[in-house]
Amino acid sequence: MDQLNSFESPTTTRLHRSEYLVGLGVSLVLFIVHVGEVRWLPAVLLFVYIDLIGYIPGAIAYRRSPNHRIHKAFYVLYNTMHSLITQGVVVGLWIWVSGPEWALLVIPIHLCADRGVFGNFLKPFALPFEPVVNEEFAYLSQALFRKPVPSASPVSPVVGSQR
């Protein structure tokens, strides 16, 4: 993936997910080492609130919709709640108001597990809310990543033009 081609190959997808698995591992080790110091009510609430606000409403709407088309607000909710930026602000505000605590590790645990274990990244409006194979993308992936490249000559980034 680069700034002109915002898709990933199967290999870069695995590498991207593996980075989150490392973050998950570090977060879990810290959480387990300090488990005796974790306040469990905040830990549980911080872990589940992300999906209670960001995923569950969209999942319900998706399943109830006869054509599986749902309002973009559900995507915005999901993406906002599953954003490292949003959750970084939540952690920062929590620390500012209440001080640091080990229960906050459930936030990176949640986000890193979503991305590293389940492969759930932010949701684009153009795709269904729940994972469904997109035939056009599958065809493109097959063409780009499984066939040998016919020529080593550079291609202009502007489609249809040649240098």
PEWO-V358424 format. One record per residue. N is the residue number from 1. OMEGA is omega in whole degrees, -180 to 180 (none if undefined). Layout:
N/OMEGA ; N/OMEGA
//
This chain:
1/174 ; 2/-175 ; 3/179 ; 4/-176 ; 5/-173 ; 6/171 ; 7/-178 ; 8/173 ; 9/176 ; 10/-180 ; 11/-180 ; 12/175 ; 13/178 ; 14/178 ; 15/179 ; 16/179 ; 17/-179 ; 18/176 ; 19/178 ; 20/176 ; 21/176 ; 22/177 ; 23/177 ; 24/-180 ; 25/179 ; 26/-179 ; 27/-180 ; 28/179 ; 29/178 ; 30/-180 ; 31/-178 ; 32/180 ; 33/-177 ; 34/-175 ; 35/179 ; 36/-179 ; 37/-177 ; 38/170 ; 39/-169 ; 40/179 ; 41/175 ; 42/-179 ; 43/-179 ; 44/-179 ; 45/179 ; 46/180 ; 47/-173 ; 48/-175 ; 49/180 ; 50/-180 ; 51/177 ; 52/180 ; 53/-169 ; 54/-176 ; 55/-173 ; 56/180 ; 57/179 ; 58/179 ; 59/178 ; 60/180 ; 61/180 ; 62/-178 ; 63/179 ; 64/-177 ; 65/-179 ; 66/-180 ; 67/179 ; 68/173 ; 69/-179 ; 70/-178 ; 71/-179 ; 72/178 ; 73/179 ; 74/176 ; 75/180 ; 76/177 ; 77/-180 ; 78/-175 ; 79/179 ; 80/-177 ; 81/-180 ; 82/179 ; 83/174 ; 84/179 ; 85/180 ; 86/-176 ; 87/173 ; 88/176 ; 89/179 ; 90/179 ; 91/179 ; 92/178 ; 93/178 ; 94/-179 ; 95/-180 ; 96/-177 ; 97/-171 ; 98/-176 ; 99/-179 ; 100/175 ; 101/-175 ; 102/179 ; 103/-179 ; 104/178 ; 105/180 ; 106/179 ; 107/175 ; 108/176 ; 109/-180 ; 110/-175 ; 111/180 ; 112/176 ; 113/178 ; 114/-175 ; 115/-176 ; 116/-177 ; 117/-172 ; 118/180 ; 119/-180 ; 120/176 ; 121/-180 ; 122/-172 ; 123/174 ; 124/-180 ; 125/-173 ; 126/-179 ; 127/176 ; 128/-178 ; 129/177 ; 130/-177 ; 131/175 ; 132/179 ; 133/175 ; 134/-174 ; 135/-180 ; 136/178 ; 137/178 ; 138/179 ; 139/179 ; 140/179 ; 141/179 ; 142/-178 ; 143/-175 ; 144/-167 ; 145/-178 ; 146/178 ; 147/174 ; 148/179 ; 149/-175 ; 150/-176 ; 151/179 ; 152/-178 ; 153/180 ; 154/179 ; 155/178 ; 156/180 ; 157/178 ; 158/-177 ; 159/175 ; 160/178 ; 161/179 ; 162/179 ; 163/none
//
